[in-house]
Amino acid sequence: MKYDSKKRVWLPWVMIVLGTGLMAVGIQNIYDPINLVTGGFTGIAIIVKNITSGYIEGGIPLWLTNLVLNIPVFLIAWRVKGRSFIGRTVVATVLLSVWLYFLPKAALVSDDYILAAVLAASLPVWVLD
């Protein structure tokens, strides 16, 4: 069977779009509504949102904090490793922030941390199945 070389070009990008979309659904509708923190800069963004909600209505948005915190890291990576090394990572981070900005908020879980963790972790399985 002959493998289509064009498939190799666009398939990773489609997977990045779908993956970041699924991550955004889990973050926006499962983790954030019950203040369950994920790892990395997105977890820090949830903490920042909760801390600033007393000063700014709704707090600083997740998408903004996620994007701003990643900028210095990408600039350092660009300088150290080069542009080709960080290309897909920059696109995925920007896409996650875009998804977080545009996705509507709907709390899928309320006050059950174990259910929220299991549901968010298995989100790609039951959405793509």
N, C-alpha and C positions, 0 to 999 in steps of 0.2 A: 504494500500500500504506500502510495506516495504522500508525503507530508507537505502540506501547503505552507510555504515559507511566509506568506502574508499573515497567516494565523498567528505566528510567533510575534509579529509586530504589535498587533492590537490587543491580543488576549491579556497580557499583563496589565495593560492600562484599564481594560474592562474590569479585571479583578480588583484593581486598586480602587476604582470608583465604587464597585459593589461592597468591598470590604470596609471602606471608610464610611459608606452609608449605613451599613449594619452596626458599625461601632457607634456612630452618631445616634442611632435609634436607641441603643442600649444606654448610652451615657445620658441622653436628653430625657428619656422617658422611664428609665428604671433607676439608674444610680442617682442622678441629680435630685429628683423629687423627694427621695427619702434620705438625702445627704450621705449616701454611701460613697466613699472615695475610691476611685480607681488608682492605678499606679501612674507614675510619670507626670508630665506637665498637665495632663487633663485632670488628674487628681488634685493637683495644686490649684487648678482653675476652679474646681468645685469648692475647695476650701476658701479661696479668695472671694468667690461669689457669696458664700455664706457669711463671711466676715464683713464684707462691704454692703450686705443687704440692709444693715441698720443705718447706713449713711446715704446710700443711693437706692432708689426704689428698684427692687429686683436684684440688686447687686451688679457687679461688673459681669457682663455676659461671658459664658464659657468660651465661645468662639474667639472673642477678643483676647482673653488671657492666654488661651492656648497658642494663638498666633504670635502674640508679643513675646511670650517666653521662649518660643522656638527660634526667633530671629537671630539672637546672638549665637546660639548653638550652630545654626546653619552658616553664619558668617565665619565662625571659627573652622568648621568642617570644610568650607569652601577654600579657605586659606591653606589648611593643612593637607587636605586630600584632593582637592580639585573639584571642578564643576561636574564632571561626569560621575563622580562617586556619589554625589548627593542628589542627583536629578530626580529620581523617582520618590525619594523621601520627602523632598520639598513639595512635590506635587501632592503626595498623600497627605501631608500635614495641612496644606492649604485647602485641599478637598474636605478634610475632616472639619476644619473651621467653617467652610461654606455650608456643609451639611448641618452643622450645629446652628448656624444662623437661620437657615431656611426651614428646617424641620419644625412642624408644630409640636408644642409641648402637650403631652398627655400622660399623666401618671398611670403606668400600667400595674404598679404594685404599691400598696400602702402599708407601712409599718411592719413589714416582715422582711428582715434583712437576709435571712437564709433563702427565702423564695426569690428575692431580688437578685442575689448573687448567682443562684442556679439558673434563673431565667435569663439574665444578661449573658452568662457564660455560654448558655446553649442557644442563644438567639440565632447565630448563623445556621445551626443544625435544623431548627424547626422552620426557619424562613426559607431555606434553600431545599428542604426535603420535599 
